[in-house]
Amino acid sequence: MQIQINTDHNIDGREALVEHFRGVVAGALSRFSDHITRVEVHLSDQGGDAGASSGQNDKRCMLEARIEDRQPLAVTHQAATLLQAVDGAADKLSRMIEHTLGRAARSEGPQA
């Protein structure tokens, strides 16, 4: 599973930050890694250059997963910190993938 992280101009995209978030996403989606070819992570700070946001939910994480033989799945989560935004989006995406793969398995059903 390839994980690509993109940030807007308001986020310091240091390699340590990128590697940390890559690990968070990989850990949350590891049980689906055989089905996922690529995950794109888009991080943005909606508060911009206005300084500290004092608890506003202005950090945004959008995750898009490319799953083999299916349309891409995308989720978005906003929170007060980037870590909370990534955790929330990863949790949403994990549940969406589980639902999608489970539904596909049920529709295929047992072969007679």
C-alpha angles and dihedrals in degrees: 000000000000117000120198120188122202125184133191122238092267094064124078101233097200114166093243090057092047093048092049093053091044087057092048092052094043091051094049093049100034095111089059097044092111089061101038119080098177141002122198117201119198115190123189139169108218090189089064120182093343091107128236112005098208098223100325116145093240100129111094132193122188117187124193119187124197108211120191114262093000140089115268117270120219135187135175131205130182124199144152093265135033091240091055091047093051093045092049094047092046090052092049092048093048091053091046093051091046090051093046096048092042092051091049091050092050093049091051090050126175115325115237 
